[in-house]
């Protein structure tokens, strides 16, 4: 493995900015640790277990071989990164030739020429980031990584967490805006259903909601079709579905699929 490279490798499962932030953090960690041959930065969302298969993660590495080392640690649930994520404290190995705590990670690391490594965890607002540095020679990389790298990791994690919260807020605002813009047409569709079935507003809205689920169409799209056709051609289907959707004793709610004309 080359002594130093700044090739970015990222598996992005979150916003693209998270992958870019992790790549920059990995490069800075490698540059700030003189005895290292490279670094990685791995982000794990708060609601995903660190060792779980379904955990949502994003990893950036300064070299492809190091990205593979992160993958084997997370898949096997062993190594400095899982330990750092689980304990919330730095973890590492001064000499993997002598340290046999993590057999899967150890074999892959030695095959790549890595003799030492250390992982530092950082947690901010639902985002956990593990910064790892790797060395081609044995030595206490944990102490070398602390200081500048620890400060960089803390600041970068805080920045990425704020960015995620900001993007989540934008999504919520967009959803609210969409709901406000589509509410009038939904109300009109409810009025048509009320007229056809002779039901109250709550029952009309509930029927439209269940129809959208049954036909796998968005509620606003379904309501728009009902309003555009003014319910013409839908009367029989609406009445049939309305009757079947109100289960009697011991009878499950079911009914014919409704496919309003386009």
Secondary structure, 3 states (H helix, E strand, C coil): CCCCCCCCEEECCCCHHHHHHHHHHHHHHHHHCCCCCEEEEEEEECCCCCCCCCCCEEEEECCHHHHHHHHHHHHHCCCHHHHHHHHCCCEEECCCCCCCCCHHHHHHHHHCCCCEEEEEEEEECCEEEEEEEEECCCCCHHHHHCCHHHHHHHHHHHHHHHHHHHHHHHHHHHHHHHHHHHHHHHHHHHHHHHHHHCCCHHHHHHHHHHHHHHCCCCHHHHHHHHHHHCCCCCHHHHHHHHHHCCCCCCCCCCCCCCCCCC
